[in-house]
Amino acid sequence: MRFRTKLFIIWAATVLLAAAGSYWPIRGVIVSAMDRAARQAFYGTGKSLRTFQSQQLLQLSRAGELIMDIPELRSLIALHSSELDAANVSSLQERLDSFAPLVGVQFICVLNGQGQLIAQNQQSPWDTLNDLGQYLSRSDSARSMLKRLYLTTTPATQQGLWLRSATLYQVVGLPLIFQSEHEGQPPDIEGVLLLGAPLTDGMASDLAQSHQSQVSFISAGRVLVSSLPAPLRAQLNHVLAAPPPGGTDDWQFRLGDSTYRAAMEPMIDQATGRVAAKMLIQTNQDTALAQKSGILRKLICIGIAGLLVCAAASFLFSMAVTRPVQKLLDAARRVARGDLSIEIESHGTDELAELSRAFNDMVRQIRVRHELEKQVAKSRDLTIFAVAKLAESRDPETGAHLERVRNYSRILAQNLADNGEFSAQINPQFVHLIYLTSPLHDIGKVGIPDSVLRKPGKLSEREMEIMKTHAQIGAATLDAAAVQFPGVQFLEMGRDIAAAHHERFDGNGYPHQLAGDNIPLAARIVAVADVYDALTTKRVYKPAYSHDVAQAIIEKSSGAQFDARIVQAFIRCESQFTHILQRYAESRAAA
C-alpha cells in the first residue's frame, strides 16, 4: 500500500470518527429534546383535559343548581307522579327545552323520588323516555351513578362519562332535595336531575391547540371525536386496529405525509372507577425529524469535505515525503539491476538527506566490493580453466577441446531452459556454472600415466581400464576441495561432471553404472557435448567426422547412452553447434 494511501486512510478515518463521534451526541441531544417535547405535550394535554373536565362538570353542576332555583321548576318536580298530568309534563319539558341551550348542555333528564323518569328535553339523544329508561338500566355507568344518588346516606353531586351512539358525554347527576332535613335522619330525595354535555371536535381542537398537538377521543378502538381532519381519522382507525406490540403508552406511526408520536391518556368514569374512554395525544415529529436529517446531511457534507481536504493534504504531504523516497527507491532498483554508477543528490540536514548520503556510501562500498568480487571471480575462472588446460596439455590430440565443450554445454543448458525443461534445476546461474566447470570434466587425466594417456595408438583393454579411472580421480580431487570449501557450487558441479560424464542413460556407463535421472543433469549435458566434440575432431585412432555423421551417431544413442531430452535440445541447436565447429576449424587453419 502506498504511503499516500496509508496517510489518506489515517486522516480520513480521523475525520470520519470525528464526524461519527459528533453525530451521536448531537443526535442524542435532538432525540432527548424530541422526547422531552413529546412528554411535555402528553403531560400538558392530559392536564388540560382534567382541567377541562373539572370546569365542564363545575359548569354542569352550577347549571343544575340554577335549574333548582327556579320556583316553577321546583314545584313541578316536587309534584308526586299521581299529581302530574299531561299539562304539567308538557310545561316541565318546555322549561327544560328553553333552559338547556342557556346552560350549554345537550340533555336534561328529570327523575322523581322513586327513580321514575318524568321528562327530558327534546335535544336529548334518546327519542323517548322509554329509550332513556332502557339505557339507564343497561349502562353500568348510569346505574352506578343513580345508585350513588338514591342509596347513599349523604346524597351529593355525582359525575360520570356516558357513551351513547358513538358520542361521549360528560354527565352530572344532582339529587333534588326540597325539604329541610329532620334532625338525626337522612334527607329525603325528591328526585334526580341529570345534565350531559357531549365531547366535540371543537373541544378536541381546543385541547390540541393548547400544546401544539392533535387530540382524539377513543372508545373500543374507534375514534369518537378528534382534532384531525376526516381523511386522517380514517387512517387513524386503521392504526388503532393493529396496536403496537410494545403498547400504546408511547409509540410512533404515520398519518398522511407526517410522522406522529402518540400516547394514550385514560379517561376514568367516576361512577364506576373504570376506563370509559381514552384520549390519544399525538405530536408531529416532522420538524424534529427534519432537523435530525438536516444535521445528518450537514455532517455527511462535512465528512465529504473533510475527505477531500484529507485527499489533497495527503497528496501534497506525501509528495514532499515520497518524492525523495521515490528517488531512493528508483536508485535502489537500478542498483539491484547491477547499475552501481548511480548517486543521489543530497541537500540539507533532515532525515531524508541523511538517508540519501547513507545510500550513496552504501553504493560506493558495494561498487568497491563488486569490483573485488569481479576480480576474484575472474581469478577463479582463470584458475579453473588453467587447471583444466594443465590436464589437457598432457593429451596432445585434444586441441581446443575444452573451449568447444564449454560452449556446447552452455548452448544445450540455455536451450533446455528456454524450452521449459528441467525448470526446477536450470536457471541463469546453472547455465553460467556449467560454462565454468565443464572444462573440468577430464581433470582426472592428470593421474593417468603418460604411457597410457600419450600412447599414439589404440589402447589395450587393460589400458582402457586405467584410462577409465580418470573419472574417479577427477571426482576425488574436486570432492577434496569441496570438503575444504563447503557450499561452493562450482566445486560441487565440477565434481558431478568429472565423476559422471561417462555414465550412460541406460546404466551401462562407468564408473558407477548410474542410470536415468540418477545421473547429475550437468554430467548428462556435458556427456553430449564431449562426445560431439570427440566425433567431430581428429584423433589418433579415428578421423574427424562431419556434423551430420556425428548427429546421426548421437541420435542413434538417444535413450541409451544419452538422455533423449538433451538429444532433442542438441537437434534444436544444430546451427549453433555447426557455427562453433566451423569457427574453431577456421582458427586451426589460420594457425
C-alpha positions as CSV (number, residue, x, y, z in Angstrom):
1,M,0.0,0.0,0.0
2,R,1.4,3.4,-1.0
3,F,2.4,5.9,1.7
4,R,0.0,8.5,0.5
5,T,-2.8,5.9,0.6
6,K,-2.0,5.0,4.2
7,L,-1.8,8.7,5.1
8,F,-5.2,9.3,3.5
9,I,-6.7,6.4,5.3
10,I,-5.4,7.5,8.6
11,W,-6.6,11.1,8.2
12,A,-9.9,10.1,6.6
13,A,-10.5,7.7,9.5
14,T,-9.8,10.5,11.9
15,V,-12.3,12.8,10.1
16,L,-14.9,10.1,9.9
17,L,-14.5,9.1,13.5
18,A,-14.8,12.8,14.5
19,A,-17.9,13.2,12.4
20,A,-19.4,10.0,13.7
21,G,-18.4,11.0,17.3
22,S,-20.1,14.3,16.8
23,Y,-23.2,12.8,15.2
24,W,-24.2,10.6,18.1
25,P,-24.0,13.2,20.8
26,I,-25.9,15.7,18.6
27,R,-28.4,13.0,17.7
28,G,-28.8,12.2,21.4
29,V,-29.5,15.8,22.1
30,I,-32.1,16.0,19.4
31,V,-33.8,12.8,20.4
32,S,-33.7,13.9,24.0
33,A,-35.3,17.2,23.0
34,M,-37.9,15.3,20.9
35,D,-38.7,13.1,23.9
36,R,-38.9,16.0,26.3
37,A,-41.1,18.0,23.9
38,A,-43.4,15.0,23.3
39,R,-43.7,14.1,27.0
40,Q,-44.4,17.8,27.8
41,A,-47.1,17.8,25.2
42,F,-48.5,14.5,26.6
43,Y,-48.4,15.7,30.2
44,G,-49.7,19.2,29.4
45,T,-52.6,17.9,27.2
46,G,-53.6,15.4,29.8
47,K,-53.5,18.1,32.5
48,S,-55.6,20.3,30.2
49,L,-58.1,17.5,29.8
50,R,-58.5,17.1,33.5
51,T,-58.9,20.9,33.9
52,F,-61.4,20.9,31.1
53,Q,-63.4,18.1,32.6
54,S,-63.4,19.8,36.0
55,Q,-64.6,23.0,34.5
56,Q,-67.3,21.4,32.5
57,L,-68.5,19.3,35.5
58,L,-68.5,22.5,37.6
59,Q,-70.5,24.3,34.8
60,L,-73.0,21.4,34.7
61,S,-73.3,21.4,38.5
62,R,-74.0,25.1,38.5
63,A,-76.5,24.7,35.7
64,G,-78.3,22.1,37.8
65,E,-78.3,24.5,40.8
66,L,-79.7,27.2,38.6
67,I,-82.5,24.9,37.5
68,M,-83.2,24.1,41.1
69,D,-83.5,27.8,41.9
70,I,-86.4,28.3,39.5
71,P,-89.6,28.1,41.7
72,E,-91.8,26.9,38.9
73,L,-89.5,24.0,38.1
74,R,-89.1,23.1,41.7
75,S,-92.8,22.9,42.2
76,L,-93.3,20.9,39.1
77,I,-90.5,18.4,40.0
78,A,-91.9,18.2,43.6
79,L,-95.3,17.1,42.5
80,H,-95.9,13.4,43.0
81,S,-96.4,11.2,40.0
82,S,-100.1,11.0,40.7
83,E,-100.4,14.7,40.6
84,L,-98.6,15.1,37.3
85,D,-100.8,15.4,34.3
86,A,-100.0,15.9,30.7
87,A,-100.1,19.7,31.0
88,N,-97.6,19.6,33.9
89,V,-95.2,17.3,32.0
90,S,-95.6,19.5,28.9
91,S,-94.9,22.6,31.0
92,L,-91.8,20.9,32.5
93,Q,-90.5,19.8,29.1
94,E,-90.9,23.4,27.7
95,R,-88.9,24.7,30.6
96,L,-86.1,22.2,30.1
97,D,-86.0,22.9,26.3
98,S,-85.6,26.6,26.9
99,F,-83.0,26.2,29.6
100,A,-80.7,23.6,28.0
101,P,-79.1,25.9,25.4
102,L,-78.8,28.6,28.0
103,V,-76.6,26.5,30.3
104,G,-74.7,24.8,27.4
105,V,-75.9,21.2,27.8
106,Q,-77.4,18.8,25.3
107,F,-79.7,16.9,27.5
108,I,-81.5,17.4,30.8
109,C,-83.4,14.5,32.3
110,V,-85.6,14.5,35.4
111,L,-86.4,11.5,37.6
112,N,-88.8,11.6,40.6
113,G,-88.0,10.3,44.1
114,Q,-88.9,6.7,43.1
115,G,-86.4,6.8,40.2
116,Q,-89.1,7.1,37.6
117,L,-88.4,9.3,34.5
118,I,-90.6,12.3,34.4
119,A,-89.2,14.4,31.5
120,Q,-86.3,15.2,29.2
121,N,-85.6,18.0,26.7
122,Q,-86.2,17.5,23.0
123,Q,-82.4,17.7,22.2
124,S,-81.8,14.6,24.3
125,P,-80.1,11.8,22.3
126,W,-82.9,9.4,23.4
127,D,-86.1,9.6,21.3
128,T,-88.4,8.7,24.2
129,L,-88.4,8.3,27.9
130,N,-88.7,4.6,27.4
131,D,-85.4,4.6,25.3
132,L,-83.8,6.6,28.1
133,G,-85.1,4.2,30.7
134,Q,-83.6,1.2,28.8
135,Y,-80.2,3.0,28.6
136,L,-80.3,3.7,32.3
137,S,-81.0,0.1,33.1
138,R,-78.3,-1.3,30.8
139,S,-75.4,1.2,31.2
140,D,-73.1,0.3,34.1
141,S,-72.1,4.0,34.4
142,A,-75.7,5.2,34.5
143,R,-76.7,2.5,37.0
144,S,-73.8,3.3,39.3
145,M,-74.5,7.0,39.2
146,L,-78.2,6.5,40.1
147,K,-77.3,4.1,42.8
148,R,-75.0,6.6,44.4
149,L,-77.6,9.3,44.2
150,Y,-80.6,7.3,45.7
151,L,-79.0,4.9,48.1
152,T,-76.3,6.9,49.9
153,T,-77.0,8.4,53.3
154,T,-75.4,11.7,52.2
155,P,-76.5,12.4,48.7
156,A,-74.1,14.5,46.7
157,T,-73.5,15.6,43.1
158,Q,-72.2,12.7,41.0
159,Q,-70.1,12.7,37.9
160,G,-69.7,10.2,35.0
161,L,-68.9,9.5,31.4
162,W,-71.7,8.1,29.3
163,L,-71.3,6.6,25.8
164,R,-74.3,6.9,23.6
165,S,-74.4,6.4,19.8
166,A,-70.7,7.0,19.3
167,T,-70.9,10.2,21.4
168,L,-69.2,10.6,24.7
169,Y,-71.0,12.7,27.3
170,Q,-69.8,14.4,30.5
171,V,-72.8,13.8,32.8
172,V,-73.6,15.3,36.2
173,G,-76.3,13.9,38.5
174,L,-77.8,16.2,41.2
175,P,-80.1,15.0,44.0
176,L,-83.2,17.0,44.3
177,I,-83.9,17.9,48.0
178,F,-86.6,20.5,48.6
179,Q,-87.5,19.9,52.3
180,S,-85.3,20.6,55.3
181,E,-83.5,17.7,56.9
182,H,-85.0,16.2,60.1
183,E,-82.5,16.1,62.9
184,G,-80.7,12.7,63.0
185,Q,-82.3,11.4,59.8
186,P,-81.0,11.4,56.2
187,P,-82.7,13.9,53.8
188,D,-85.5,12.8,51.6
189,I,-84.6,12.8,47.9
190,E,-87.4,14.2,45.9
191,G,-85.9,13.4,42.6
192,V,-82.7,13.5,40.4
193,L,-81.6,15.9,37.7
194,L,-79.3,14.6,35.0
195,L,-77.4,17.0,32.8
196,G,-75.0,16.0,30.0
197,A,-72.7,17.8,27.5
198,P,-71.0,15.9,24.7
199,L,-67.3,16.0,23.9
200,T,-67.0,17.6,20.5
201,D,-64.4,18.1,17.8
202,G,-64.2,21.7,18.8
203,M,-63.2,20.7,22.4
204,A,-60.6,18.3,21.0
205,S,-59.2,21.1,18.8
206,D,-59.1,23.5,21.8
207,L,-57.1,20.9,23.8
208,A,-54.8,20.2,20.8
209,Q,-54.0,23.9,20.3
210,S,-53.1,24.4,23.9
211,H,-49.9,22.2,23.4
212,Q,-49.5,22.2,19.6
213,S,-50.6,18.6,19.3
214,Q,-53.5,16.5,18.0
215,V,-56.2,15.1,20.3
216,S,-58.6,12.2,19.6
217,F,-61.1,10.6,22.0
218,I,-61.1,6.8,21.5
219,S,-63.6,4.1,22.7
220,A,-63.5,0.5,21.7
221,G,-60.7,1.1,19.3
222,R,-62.6,3.7,17.3
223,V,-62.3,7.5,17.0
224,L,-65.3,9.3,18.6
225,V,-64.1,12.9,18.2
226,S,-60.8,14.3,17.0
227,S,-58.9,17.5,16.1
228,L,-57.7,15.6,12.9
229,P,-59.4,16.1,9.6
230,A,-61.7,13.4,8.4
231,P,-59.3,11.6,6.0
232,L,-56.7,11.3,8.7
233,R,-59.3,10.0,11.2
234,A,-60.0,7.1,8.8
235,Q,-56.2,6.3,8.7
236,L,-56.1,6.6,12.5
237,N,-58.8,3.9,12.8
238,H,-56.6,1.6,10.7
239,V,-53.7,2.3,13.0
240,L,-55.8,1.6,16.1
241,A,-57.0,-1.7,14.6
242,A,-53.4,-3.0,14.9
243,P,-51.9,-1.6,18.1
244,P,-48.1,-1.8,18.5
245,P,-46.6,-4.9,20.4
246,G,-45.0,-2.6,22.9
247,G,-48.2,-1.0,24.0
248,T,-49.8,2.4,23.4
249,D,-48.1,4.4,26.2
250,D,-45.6,5.8,23.7
251,W,-45.3,4.8,20.0
252,Q,-44.9,6.2,16.5
253,F,-47.0,5.9,13.4
254,R,-47.6,7.7,10.1
255,L,-50.8,9.6,9.1
256,G,-50.8,11.1,5.7
257,D,-47.3,12.5,5.0
258,S,-46.4,13.1,8.6
259,T,-44.9,11.0,11.4
260,Y,-46.6,11.2,14.8
261,R,-45.6,10.2,18.3
262,A,-48.5,9.3,20.4
263,A,-49.6,8.3,23.9
264,M,-52.9,7.3,25.4
265,E,-54.4,9.1,28.4
266,P,-57.2,7.0,30.1
267,M,-60.5,8.8,30.9
268,I,-61.9,7.3,34.2
269,D,-65.7,7.2,34.8
270,Q,-66.1,8.4,38.4
271,A,-69.3,6.4,38.9
272,T,-67.7,3.0,38.1
273,G,-64.0,3.8,38.6
274,R,-63.3,2.1,35.2
275,V,-61.9,3.5,32.0
276,A,-64.7,4.7,29.9
277,A,-62.6,6.1,27.0
278,K,-59.1,7.2,26.1
279,M,-57.6,10.4,24.9
280,L,-55.0,9.9,22.2
281,I,-52.4,12.7,22.2
282,Q,-50.3,13.0,19.0
283,T,-47.3,15.2,18.4
284,N,-46.0,15.8,14.9
285,Q,-42.4,14.7,14.6
286,D,-41.7,16.0,11.1
287,T,-39.9,19.1,12.3
288,A,-37.7,17.3,14.7
289,L,-37.0,14.5,12.2
290,A,-36.2,17.1,9.6
291,Q,-33.8,18.8,12.0
292,K,-32.2,15.4,12.7
293,S,-31.9,14.6,9.0
294,G,-30.6,18.1,8.3
295,I,-27.9,17.7,10.9
296,L,-27.0,14.3,9.4
297,R,-26.8,15.8,5.9
298,K,-24.6,18.6,7.2
299,L,-22.3,16.1,9.0
300,I,-22.1,14.0,5.8
301,C,-21.2,17.1,3.8
302,I,-18.6,18.0,6.5
303,G,-17.3,14.4,6.2
304,I,-17.1,14.6,2.4
305,A,-15.4,18.0,2.6
306,G,-13.0,16.6,5.2
307,L,-12.2,13.6,3.0
308,L,-11.5,15.9,0.1
309,V,-9.2,18.0,2.3
310,C,-7.6,14.8,3.6
311,A,-7.0,13.6,0.0
312,A,-5.5,16.9,-1.0
313,A,-3.4,17.2,2.1
314,S,-2.3,13.5,1.8
315,F,-1.2,14.1,-1.8
316,L,0.7,17.3,-1.0
317,F,2.3,16.0,2.2
318,S,3.1,12.6,0.7
319,M,4.7,14.3,-2.3
320,A,7.0,16.2,0.0
321,V,7.9,12.9,1.7
322,T,7.7,10.4,-1.1
323,R,9.5,12.3,-3.9
324,P,12.9,11.8,-2.3
325,V,11.9,8.4,-1.1
326,Q,10.9,7.5,-4.7
327,K,14.3,8.7,-5.9
328,L,15.9,6.4,-3.4
329,L,13.6,3.5,-4.5
330,D,14.5,4.1,-8.2
331,A,18.1,4.2,-7.3
332,A,17.8,1.0,-5.3
333,R,16.2,-0.7,-8.2
334,R,18.9,0.4,-10.5
335,V,21.5,-1.0,-8.1
336,A,19.5,-4.2,-7.9
337,R,19.8,-4.4,-11.7
338,G,23.5,-4.0,-11.5
339,D,23.9,-0.3,-12.1
340,L,26.5,0.8,-9.5
341,S,27.2,4.2,-11.1
342,I,24.1,5.8,-9.5
343,E,24.5,8.6,-7.0
344,I,21.7,10.6,-5.4
345,E,21.9,14.3,-4.7
346,S,21.6,15.1,-1.0
347,H,21.0,18.6,0.4
348,G,20.1,19.7,3.9
349,T,20.3,18.0,7.2
350,D,17.0,16.3,7.6
351,E,16.5,12.5,7.9
352,L,15.9,12.1,4.2
353,A,19.1,13.9,3.3
354,E,21.0,11.7,5.8
355,L,19.4,8.6,4.3
356,S,20.4,9.7,0.8
357,R,24.0,10.2,1.9
358,A,24.0,6.8,3.7
359,F,22.7,5.3,0.4
360,N,25.5,6.8,-1.6
361,D,28.0,5.5,0.9
362,M,26.5,2.0,0.6
363,V,26.6,2.1,-3.2
364,R,30.2,3.1,-3.2
365,Q,31.0,0.3,-0.8
366,I,29.1,-2.2,-3.0
367,R,30.9,-0.9,-6.0
368,V,34.3,-1.5,-4.4
369,R,33.2,-4.9,-3.2
370,H,31.7,-5.7,-6.6
371,E,35.0,-4.9,-8.3
372,L,36.8,-7.1,-5.8
373,E,34.3,-9.9,-6.4
374,K,34.7,-9.5,-10.2
375,Q,38.5,-9.8,-9.8
376,V,38.1,-12.8,-7.5
377,A,35.6,-14.4,-9.9
378,K,37.9,-13.7,-12.8
379,S,40.8,-15.2,-11.0
380,R,38.7,-18.2,-10.0
381,D,37.6,-18.7,-13.6
382,L,41.1,-18.4,-14.9
383,T,42.4,-20.8,-12.3
384,I,39.7,-23.3,-13.1
385,F,40.5,-23.1,-16.8
386,A,44.2,-23.1,-16.2
387,V,43.9,-26.3,-14.1
388,A,41.8,-27.9,-16.9
389,K,44.2,-26.8,-19.5
390,L,47.1,-28.2,-17.5
391,A,45.4,-31.6,-17.6
392,E,44.6,-31.2,-21.2
393,S,48.2,-30.3,-22.1
394,R,49.2,-33.9,-21.3
395,D,46.9,-35.1,-24.1
396,P,48.4,-33.7,-27.4
397,E,45.4,-34.6,-29.6
398,T,42.6,-32.7,-27.8
399,G,43.4,-29.2,-29.1
400,A,40.7,-26.6,-28.3
401,H,38.6,-29.3,-26.8
402,L,37.8,-27.5,-23.6
403,E,36.7,-24.3,-25.3
404,R,34.4,-26.1,-27.6
405,V,32.9,-28.4,-24.8
406,R,32.2,-25.4,-22.5
407,N,30.4,-23.6,-25.4
408,Y,28.4,-26.7,-26.4
409,S,27.4,-27.3,-22.8
410,R,26.2,-23.7,-22.3
411,I,24.2,-23.8,-25.6
412,L,22.5,-27.1,-24.5
413,A,21.7,-25.8,-21.0
414,Q,20.3,-22.5,-22.3
415,N,18.1,-24.3,-24.9
416,L,16.7,-26.6,-22.2
417,A,15.9,-23.6,-20.0
418,D,14.3,-21.7,-22.9
419,N,12.2,-24.8,-23.7
420,G,11.0,-25.0,-20.1
421,E,12.6,-28.4,-19.5
422,F,14.2,-29.1,-16.1
423,S,12.9,-25.7,-15.0
424,A,13.3,-26.7,-11.3
425,Q,17.1,-27.2,-11.9
426,I,18.2,-24.9,-14.7
427,N,18.4,-21.2,-14.1
428,P,20.8,-18.5,-15.2
429,Q,23.3,-19.4,-12.5
430,F,23.2,-23.1,-13.6
431,V,24.0,-22.0,-17.2
432,H,26.9,-19.9,-16.1
433,L,28.3,-22.6,-13.8
434,I,28.2,-25.3,-16.4
435,Y,30.2,-23.0,-18.7
436,L,32.8,-22.5,-16.0
437,T,33.0,-26.1,-14.7
438,S,32.6,-28.2,-17.9
439,P,36.3,-27.9,-18.7
440,L,37.0,-29.8,-15.5
441,H,35.4,-33.0,-16.9
442,D,38.7,-34.6,-17.7
443,I,40.8,-33.1,-14.9
444,G,41.3,-36.6,-13.6
445,K,43.6,-37.4,-16.5
446,V,46.4,-35.8,-14.5
447,G,46.6,-39.0,-12.6
448,I,46.8,-41.2,-15.7
449,P,50.3,-42.4,-16.7
450,D,51.9,-40.9,-19.8
451,S,52.3,-44.4,-21.2
452,V,48.6,-44.7,-21.4
453,L,47.5,-41.1,-21.8
454,R,50.0,-40.3,-24.6
455,K,50.0,-43.6,-26.3
456,P,49.9,-42.9,-30.1
457,G,47.6,-45.8,-30.9
458,K,44.5,-47.7,-29.7
459,L,44.5,-48.6,-26.0
460,S,44.5,-52.2,-24.9
461,E,41.7,-53.5,-22.6
462,R,44.0,-53.1,-19.6
463,E,45.0,-49.6,-20.6
464,M,41.4,-48.7,-21.2
465,E,40.5,-49.7,-17.6
466,I,43.3,-47.5,-16.4
467,M,42.0,-44.6,-18.6
468,K,38.5,-45.1,-17.1
469,T,39.9,-44.3,-13.6
470,H,40.3,-40.6,-14.6
471,A,36.6,-40.0,-13.8
472,Q,37.1,-41.2,-10.2
473,I,40.5,-39.4,-9.9
474,G,38.9,-36.1,-11.0
475,A,35.9,-36.5,-8.8
476,A,38.0,-37.3,-5.7
477,T,40.2,-34.3,-6.4
478,L,37.3,-31.9,-6.6
479,D,35.5,-33.6,-3.8
480,A,38.5,-33.0,-1.5
481,A,38.4,-29.3,-2.5
482,A,34.6,-29.2,-1.8
483,V,35.2,-30.6,1.7
484,Q,37.6,-27.8,2.4
485,F,35.2,-25.2,1.0
486,P,31.7,-26.5,1.6
487,G,28.8,-24.9,-0.2
488,V,30.9,-23.7,-3.2
489,Q,28.6,-24.6,-6.1
490,F,31.1,-24.6,-8.9
491,L,33.2,-27.3,-7.0
492,E,30.1,-29.4,-6.5
493,M,29.0,-29.2,-10.1
494,G,32.6,-29.8,-11.3
495,R,32.8,-32.9,-9.1
496,D,29.5,-34.2,-10.6
497,I,30.6,-33.6,-14.1
498,A,34.0,-35.2,-13.6
499,A,32.5,-38.2,-11.9
500,A,29.6,-38.9,-14.2
501,H,30.2,-37.6,-17.7
502,H,31.0,-41.2,-18.9
503,E,27.8,-42.7,-17.3
504,R,25.2,-43.9,-19.8
505,F,21.5,-43.2,-19.5
506,D,20.7,-46.9,-19.8
507,G,23.1,-47.7,-16.8
508,N,25.9,-49.3,-18.8
509,G,28.5,-46.5,-18.3
510,Y,31.3,-46.0,-15.8
511,P,32.5,-45.7,-13.1
512,H,29.2,-46.4,-11.1
513,Q,26.8,-47.6,-13.7
514,L,24.3,-44.8,-12.8
515,A,21.1,-44.7,-14.9
516,G,18.4,-42.1,-15.9
517,D,17.8,-39.2,-13.6
518,N,20.3,-40.6,-11.1
519,I,23.0,-39.2,-13.3
520,P,23.5,-35.5,-12.4
521,L,22.0,-33.2,-15.1
522,A,25.2,-31.3,-15.7
523,A,27.0,-34.5,-16.4
524,R,24.3,-35.6,-18.9
525,I,24.6,-32.3,-20.7
526,V,28.5,-32.4,-20.8
527,A,28.3,-36.1,-22.0
528,V,26.6,-35.0,-25.2
529,A,28.9,-32.0,-25.7
530,D,32.0,-34.1,-25.0
531,V,31.0,-37.0,-27.4
532,Y,30.0,-34.5,-30.2
533,D,33.4,-32.8,-29.9
534,A,35.2,-36.2,-29.9
535,L,33.3,-37.3,-33.0
536,T,34.0,-34.1,-35.0
537,T,37.7,-33.8,-34.2
538,K,40.6,-35.9,-35.4
539,R,42.1,-38.4,-33.0
540,V,45.0,-40.9,-33.5
541,Y,42.5,-43.7,-33.7
542,K,40.0,-42.1,-36.0
543,P,39.4,-39.3,-38.5
544,A,37.2,-36.2,-37.8
545,Y,33.6,-37.0,-38.7
546,S,31.3,-34.4,-40.2
547,H,28.5,-32.8,-38.3
548,D,25.8,-34.9,-40.0
549,V,27.6,-38.2,-39.2
550,A,28.2,-37.0,-35.5
551,Q,24.5,-36.0,-35.2
552,A,23.3,-39.4,-36.6
553,I,25.5,-41.2,-34.1
554,I,24.2,-39.2,-31.2
555,E,20.5,-39.5,-32.3
556,K,21.0,-43.3,-32.6
557,S,22.3,-43.3,-29.0
558,S,19.3,-41.3,-27.7
559,G,17.7,-43.0,-24.7
560,A,20.6,-45.5,-24.5
561,Q,23.9,-43.5,-24.0
562,F,22.2,-40.1,-23.8
563,D,19.1,-38.5,-22.2
564,A,16.6,-38.2,-25.0
565,R,15.5,-34.7,-23.9
566,I,19.1,-33.4,-24.1
567,V,19.5,-35.1,-27.6
568,Q,16.3,-33.1,-28.7
569,A,17.9,-29.9,-27.4
570,F,21.1,-30.8,-29.4
571,I,18.9,-31.2,-32.5
572,R,17.3,-27.8,-31.9
573,C,20.7,-26.2,-31.5
574,E,22.2,-27.8,-34.6
575,S,23.1,-24.4,-36.3
576,Q,24.8,-23.2,-33.2
577,F,26.9,-26.3,-32.9
578,T,28.0,-26.1,-36.5
579,H,28.8,-22.5,-36.1
580,I,31.2,-23.2,-33.2
581,L,32.7,-26.2,-35.0
582,Q,33.4,-24.1,-38.1
583,R,34.8,-21.2,-36.1
584,Y,37.4,-23.3,-34.3
585,A,38.2,-25.2,-37.6
586,E,38.9,-21.8,-39.1
587,S,41.1,-20.9,-36.1
588,R,43.2,-24.1,-36.6
589,A,43.5,-23.4,-40.3
590,A,44.7,-19.8,-39.7
591,A,47.2,-21.1,-37.1
